Amino acid sequence: METRVAVIGIIVENPENIEKLNSILHSYSQYIIGRMGIPYKQRNINIISLAVDAPQDVISALSGKIGKIQGISAKTAYSNISGDKNAKTD
């Protein structure tokens, strides 16, 4: 299965919907490489960086679902590298 590496930048302006976000992320956990969250207290927002390795349609679906949550926005940056993440290397 061909996959892409991407970073999804997430801005949480409405902390009441964090549970919805975490539920979505949990359902896509098999594709998540890592996650970094930064609370920005001066602006009362949270910034999350999500690294993923998944088929492009899965990444788009994940980003779209996140973006539909009220008070949460997401943007995706794709790597130019693609391939089979299960392929063996020497």
C-alpha positions as CSV (number, residue, x, y, z in Angstrom):
1,M,0.0,0.0,0.0
2,E,1.5,3.3,-1.0
3,T,1.7,5.9,1.8
4,R,2.7,9.5,2.2
5,V,4.4,11.2,5.2
6,A,2.7,14.3,6.3
7,V,2.4,16.8,9.1
8,I,-1.0,18.0,10.2
9,G,-1.0,21.3,12.1
10,I,-3.9,21.6,14.4
11,I,-5.1,24.8,16.3
12,V,-7.6,24.2,19.1
13,E,-9.5,27.4,20.0
14,N,-12.4,25.7,21.7
15,P,-11.1,23.3,24.4
16,E,-14.6,22.0,25.0
17,N,-14.2,19.8,21.8
18,I,-10.9,18.2,22.7
19,E,-12.6,14.9,23.5
20,K,-14.0,14.8,19.9
21,L,-10.5,15.5,18.6
22,N,-8.9,12.8,20.7
23,S,-11.6,10.3,19.7
24,I,-10.8,10.9,16.0
25,L,-7.1,10.7,16.6
26,H,-7.5,7.4,18.5
27,S,-9.4,6.0,15.5
28,Y,-6.5,6.9,13.2
29,S,-3.7,5.8,15.7
30,Q,-2.3,3.1,13.4
31,Y,-1.2,5.9,11.1
32,I,0.2,8.4,13.6
33,I,4.0,8.5,13.9
34,G,4.0,11.1,16.7
35,R,2.2,14.0,18.3
36,M,3.3,17.1,20.0
37,G,1.0,19.5,21.8
38,I,1.8,22.9,23.0
39,P,-0.6,24.9,25.3
40,Y,-0.3,28.6,24.5
41,K,-1.8,30.1,27.6
42,Q,-1.3,33.8,26.6
43,R,-3.7,33.2,23.7
44,N,-5.8,30.5,25.4
45,I,-5.3,28.0,22.5
46,N,-3.5,24.7,22.0
47,I,-1.2,23.9,19.1
48,I,-0.8,20.3,18.0
49,S,1.6,18.9,15.4
50,L,0.7,15.5,14.2
51,A,3.1,13.4,12.1
52,V,1.5,10.7,10.0
53,D,2.4,8.0,7.5
54,A,-0.7,6.9,5.6
55,P,-2.4,6.7,2.2
56,Q,-3.1,10.1,0.9
57,D,-6.9,9.6,1.1
58,V,-6.6,8.6,4.7
59,I,-4.6,11.7,5.5
60,S,-7.2,13.9,3.7
61,A,-10.1,12.2,5.6
62,L,-8.3,12.7,8.9
63,S,-7.6,16.3,8.3
64,G,-11.1,16.9,7.0
65,K,-12.7,15.3,10.1
66,I,-10.6,17.4,12.4
67,G,-11.4,20.6,10.5
68,K,-15.1,19.9,10.9
69,I,-15.0,20.1,14.6
70,Q,-16.2,23.5,15.9
71,G,-13.3,25.7,17.1
72,I,-10.6,23.4,15.7
73,S,-8.7,24.0,12.5
74,A,-6.2,21.8,10.6
75,K,-3.8,22.2,7.7
76,T,-1.7,19.5,6.1
77,A,1.8,19.6,4.6
78,Y,2.8,16.5,2.6
79,S,6.3,15.2,2.1
80,N,7.4,14.5,-1.5
81,I,8.4,11.0,-0.3
82,S,6.0,8.2,-0.9
83,G,6.2,4.4,-0.8
84,D,5.2,1.3,1.0
85,K,5.8,1.8,4.7
86,N,5.8,-2.0,5.2
87,A,8.6,-2.6,2.6
88,K,11.8,-4.1,4.0
89,T,15.0,-2.2,3.6
90,D,18.5,-3.6,3.8
